[in-house]
Amino acid sequence: FPFSASYFSEDGNHLYFLKQDFKSPGQEKFLYRMDLHHLKEGALQSRSAAKQISSFDFSQNSFEIIQYDPTRNFLYLILDERNKENFNLWRLSLD
C-alpha cells in the first residue's frame, strides 16, 4: 500500500500523507497535500488528486505533523534524524 501517515488539518480543509514511490530504486516516500474544502458531504476523492509538497525523502525518518499555519503557509513537523530518535522541530514552506 503506497500511502501512510495521514493527517487532517485542524480546519479539515487538507489531508497530508506520505506516498511511497515503488518505481524508484530507494522507494522514497514524499509528502503530499490534498485539498478537501470543496468536497461535498458523502463525496469520494482519489488521493491521486493530491499534490506533492516536498521533495524531501521521508522514508528514513519518523515524523509527526504538528500544525498548519495558514497565515504564513507553513507546515510544522517533528522529524527525527535517520530514525535515530533525535527529534527536531521542522518548518516546511508550502509556497
N, C-alpha and C positions, 0 to 999 in steps of 0.2 A: 504494500500500500504506500503510495508516494507522499501522503500528507501526514503531518504530525504537528504537535504543539500548537493547537488552535486557541486563539484568544479573541474575545469580542471587546471592542472599545466600550468604555463606560456608557456612552450615549447610544450604543447599539447600532451605530452607523457604519462600522467597519469590522471586518473579520481579518485577523492576522494569522498566518500559519506558515509552516515550513513545507517546502516541496522538494523531494529528492529527485535529482536528475540521474536516472538509471543508465542513461546513454553515455555519461561522462566517465572517464577512467576512474576517478576518485569517488564517484557517486555523490557529488556535492549536494548540500541542502541550502536552499536560498529562501529568504523571507519574502512573502507575498502579502498584498493587501487587497481585499475585495470590498467594494462599496456596497452597502446594504440599504442605504437610506431611501432608495427608490423602489424597493421591493414592496409588493402588496401582501397583505396577510394571506398565508397559505401558499404563496408562490414559491417555486423552486428556482434555484440558480446554480449553474455548474461552477465549480471552482476554476474552470478554465477561463472565466471572465476576469479573474484576478490579475493584478499587475505585480511583477517583481519589483520590490522597492529597495533591494540591497544586493550588491554583488559579493558581499562577504559570505564565505562558506561556513555555515553553522554546523556542519557535520561533526566537527571535533570539539564542540562546545555545548555545555548546558546553559540554558538561558531562561529568563522569565521576563515577560513584558510587564512593566510597572504601570505606565500611564502614557496616554497620548495627549500632547498639548496642542490644541487646535489653533491657539493664537500665534504660536511660533512654528507650527507644523513639525514638531519634534516628537519622536517616539523614544521613551526612556526604557532601558532594559537593564537587567542584572545579568552579566555574562561572565562565565569562568574562563580561565586561560587553559586551553587544550585539555579540558576535563581533569584538571588538577585541583579542583575545588578552591581555587583562588579567585573569588568573585569580585567584580568591579562594576561600578555604575557606568553605563554606556549610553550615549545620546546619538540618535540617528536622525538626521535632517531628511524630511520627505519632500523637499523641494527639488 
